[in-house]
């Protein structure tokens, strides 16, 4: 059943709940990639990469436009997602190193 076929709010809510479960699973997978990046990057300063951040947000915006989704909203969400991912990766980087001088104060 697609949203165009829904006739009740119960159907809409069930559809949204299903999508939310999928999104959370995808986010968990994305954060697993951040843990891998933290493990692979040799220096903490490499965690924040502004050029890559801009590219990721631009890619999300372009995909939203292609799909007819609100591009500005998607770009704003991706800005938050990327910042949260950077913070998560910094924490993972710090946890993965035993040397305390790599940790932020």
C-alpha positions in Angstrom: 0.0 0.0 0.0 1.3 3.5 -0.9 0.4 6.8 0.8 -1.8 7.6 -2.2 -3.9 4.5 -1.3 -4.4 5.4 2.4 -7.9 6.2 3.5 -7.3 6.5 7.3 -5.0 8.2 9.7 -4.2 4.8 11.2 -2.7 3.8 7.8 -0.7 7.0 7.6 0.6 6.6 11.1 1.5 2.9 10.6 3.4 4.0 7.4 5.2 6.7 9.2 6.1 4.4 12.1 7.5 1.8 9.6 9.6 4.5 7.8 10.9 5.7 11.2 12.1 2.2 12.1 13.9 2.0 8.8 15.5 5.5 9.3 16.7 4.5 12.7 18.2 1.3 11.4 19.9 3.3 8.6 21.2 5.9 11.1 22.7 3.1 13.2 24.5 1.8 10.1 25.7 5.3 9.3 27.1 5.7 12.8 28.9 2.3 12.4 30.6 3.9 9.5 31.6 6.8 11.7 33.2 4.3 14.2 35.1 2.8 11.3 36.3 6.3 10.2 37.5 7.0 13.8 39.4 3.8 13.8 41.0 4.4 10.4 41.9 8.1 10.6 45.4 8.4 12.1 44.9 11.9 13.6 42.0 13.5 15.5 42.3 16.7 13.3 41.2 14.6 10.3 37.8 13.9 11.9 36.4 17.3 10.9 36.6 17.8 7.1 34.6 20.8 6.0 35.0 20.1 2.3 33.6 16.6 2.8 30.8 18.0 5.0 29.8 20.4 2.3 29.9 17.6 -0.3 27.6 15.4 1.8 25.1 18.1 2.4 25.1 19.1 -1.3 24.6 15.4 -2.3 21.6 15.2 0.1 20.2 18.4 -1.3 20.6 17.2 -4.9 18.9 13.8 -4.1 16.0 15.6 -2.4 15.5 17.8 -5.4 15.7 14.7 -7.7 13.0 13.0 -5.6 10.8 16.1 -5.2 11.4 16.4 -1.5 11.9 19.8 0.2 15.6 20.4 -0.5 16.1 23.2 2.0 14.6 21.0 4.8 16.7 18.0 3.8 19.9 20.1 3.7 19.1 21.5 7.1 18.5 18.0 8.5 21.8 16.9 6.9 23.7 19.8 8.5 22.5 18.5 11.9 23.2 14.9 11.0 26.7 15.6 9.8 27.5 17.7 12.9 26.2 14.9 15.1 28.2 12.4 13.2 31.4 14.5 13.6 30.8 14.7 17.4 30.1 11.0 17.5 33.3 10.2 15.5 35.4 12.5 17.8 34.1 10.6 20.8 34.8 7.3 19.1 38.3 8.5 18.1 39.1 9.5 21.7 37.7 6.2 23.1 39.8 4.2 20.6 43.1 5.8 21.7 44.8 5.0 25.0 47.0 8.1 24.8 45.2 10.8 26.8 47.0 13.7 25.0 44.7 13.1 22.0 41.7 13.8 24.1 40.1 17.2 24.3 40.0 18.9 27.7 
